[in-house]
Amino acid sequence: MFLSVVVFPNEYHKMITSKNHWNYFLENYPTCIGCGGETKTHSYFISSDTIINGNTYQKVMCAEIRYNGIDTTFFCAAKEDTVNQIVYLKYSNWNEKEIYSFKVDSGAILSLDSVYIGEKLATIIERHVKTVDSFDFNGFTGKKISVATVIKASNMDFVPYESSVEVWYEGIGSLDIFFGIGDDSGILCFWNDGNLIYSNPEEDGCVITEYIANSGINQTAISPIIKLIPNPVKDILTIEPIEDFECADFYNLFGCKLINTSCNTIDISGFKDGVYLVKIKLKSGQIINEKIIKSS
């Protein structure tokens, strides 16, 4: 008989830390004739402390990167018990909610919710730990926990069934939806301490922005009126034509603004190699968003 032993790293990976960044994408498809849709990127990061009802949390911010702009807003508050390896969220008008617990064993019941019809118990929704395993993303290792949701009923003839399985990764969370809430379509990339730990093999890059036209209407293509030369760029980037240009903001993939300039010739030799977002304002007031690749 052979026993399979899962070995976990000694050091617990914190999730609620400013060292972590997550990029997820969201696809909104057209739902009616004449309606448009889009694919956008949600870039999440941990910000400063905040006090809510006397409890100390850290702010979780979301930079929404769209085809026509970037907006950064408060997403939720979070805190972490590193001793018991539990992550808590305070989201919208919810009470504080435990969303991840990494110090658990296989078979452990996480929650039981009862559904009644009148005064009669109709359904029980059970969430339990299905498996406890480990993962390794480019040397970033930790616990991988599968959590099953099982539907049961008081009716003896009812056969319980597993309705879904979610997977938690220590230090990261879910690869499907950020922190298991919201409406994301899947993860694109995860960074820890500036290092790219995970990149979705089914997606092209860490930022996706796209306008999705409805096939029921004719869309007029918009010709590019601004050029970024050269791209990829090693040191000096030029934005043309100069007579239309007013100013530009440069962002990293986390949605953080790096520089603002009113000069159309920009020295980016000090940037690390990678992809950057450029928000360009024209003298007409129009905003154009482009991507550049910095390569040495």
Secondary structure, DSSP 8 states (H G I E B T S, - for coil): ---------SS---SSSTTEEEEEEEEE---STT--EEEEEEEEEEEEEEEETTEEEEEEEEEEEETTEEEEEEEEEEEEETTTTEEEEE-TT---EEEEE-S--TT-EEEEEEEEETTEEEEEEEEEEEEEEEEEETTEEEEEEEEEEEEEESSTT---EEEEEEEEETTTB-SSSGGG-S---EEEEEEETTEEEEE-TTSSSS---EEE--TTS---------EEESSSBSSEEEEE-TTTEEEEEEE-TTS-EEEEES-SEEE-TTS-SEEEEEEEEETTS-EEEEEEEE--
